[in-house]
Amino acid sequence: MMLPTHALLGLAIAAPLVVFAPDLAPAALVGGFLGGVLPDLDLYAGHRRTLHYPTLYVVAAVSVAITAAFVVTPWLVAAAFLFAGAALHCRMDRYGGGLELRPWEGTSDRAVYDHVRNRWRAPKRWIRYDGAPEDLLLTITVGVPLWLLLEGPFRWLVGAALLVGAAYVLLRRRLATIAPVVFGSVPEPVDEYVPSRYKGD
């Protein structure tokens, strides 16, 4: 799934606190948003493996959430939602397409790496690929209620995610065509940081 979808899902799991614990909601929303984004920071360094921990994030989220239930602080609430958002991100990657430049071709059996079992988990392709029309539908389904519920900077985050998501969906297939041209001619020192799939390998 595309990053805007993950970011909005991270916000969505924290959104109930806007109603039930408004004093803790900002910390939860920041944590959820950052957790939704965090795993994809490994995009150029072992994507869907280096920062993707589908099991360990769940363990961390449950542990911190239990602690936060007894010692309620904004920092612990933020940490609980950060790990929960990251865990949800990894789970949702499994429901999407494989780890390949053109995931609509369905040639990869790698969705997300499971560090506990030491193996790649296969994609389910419920959402065929990141940037698919159904990915945008999920983004809109989650984003519109958030836009109506949230205020201030969080509403702007939601709006930005919706716009970026829509633009990405429009450009997704073109980007796959352009990537080997752009990344195939990068200079030698930078070349080692470019994933091989971007170079058409």
C-alpha positions, -999 to +999 in steps of 0.1 A: +000+000+000+011+036-006+025+057+022-005+081+025-027+051+032-005+039+059-002+074+074-040+078+075-045+043+090-021+053+118-041+084+125-074+064+123-064+040+151-057+070+174-088+090+163-112+075+190-092+093+216-104+126+202-138+117+217-129+095+247-096+111+259-092+145+242-063+155+265-043+125+252-055+126+216-027+149+202+000+125+216-019+095+202-024+111+168+013+120+165+023+085+176-001+068+152+009+090+123+046+084+129+040+047+133+022+045+101+051+061+083+081+046+102+085+012+085+088+028+051+119+048+061+137+016+050+128+023+013+164+026+002+179+001+027+163-033+026+127-022+020+100-042+039+128-059+059+150-034+077+123-015+096+094-039+090+087-061+121+052-075+118+054-095+150+078-074+172+058-042+167+027-060+180+046-072+211+060-037+217+025-021+212+008-044+236+036-040+262+037-002+261-002+000+260-004-020+292+022+002+308+003+033+296-029+020+311-013+021+346+011+051+341-008+075+318+015+099+302+014+115+268+048+100+259+037+064+267+004+069+248+024+083+218+048+053+220+019+028+222+002+042+191+036+045+173+042+008+177+005+000+169+007+021+137+039+004+127+024-030+134-007-021+113+016-009+085+034-042+083+002-062+084-013-040+056+018-045+034+010-082+036-025-076+022-011-056-007+012-065-036+047-078-038+080-061-035+087-053-071+088-023-095+056-034-113+036-052-086+006-055-109+025-082-128+025-104-097+060-117-101+072-113-065+064-136-035+079-111-011+054-088+008+071-083+042+099-100+060+090-119+092+120-116+115+106-141+140+102-169+114+132-157+094+114-157+060+094-135+037+057-135+039+039-138+006+015-110-006-022-116-005-029-089-031-063-079-017-051-045-028-033-054-060-004-029-056+006+004-040-012+031-059-039+009-073-074+024-076-086+003-046-057+017-026-070+052-033-105+040-024-092+029+010-073+062+015-105+082+008-126+059+030-103+064+059-093+100+051-127+117+047-140+108+082-107+119+096-109+152+078-143+158+093-132+147+128-098+163+132-089+199+135-058+221+130-026+206+118-040+171+119-067+181+094-040+195+072-020+163+074-051+144+063-057+168+034-020+165+023-022+127+025-053+126+003-038+149-023-005+130-024-023+097-026-045+108-055-014+122-074+005+090-068-023+068-081-024+089-113+013+086-118+020+051-104+024+032-136+043+060-153+068+061-124+076+024-129+085+032-165+106+062-156+125+047-126+149+025-146+158+055-168+164+078-139+181+053-115+199+034-142+224+062-147+232+074-111+269+079-103+288+050-087+289+061-050+251+066-050+244+035-071+248+011-042+219+028-023+194+024-052+173-008-050+179-031-079+142-031-087+144+006-095+171-001-121+151-027-139+171-056-125 
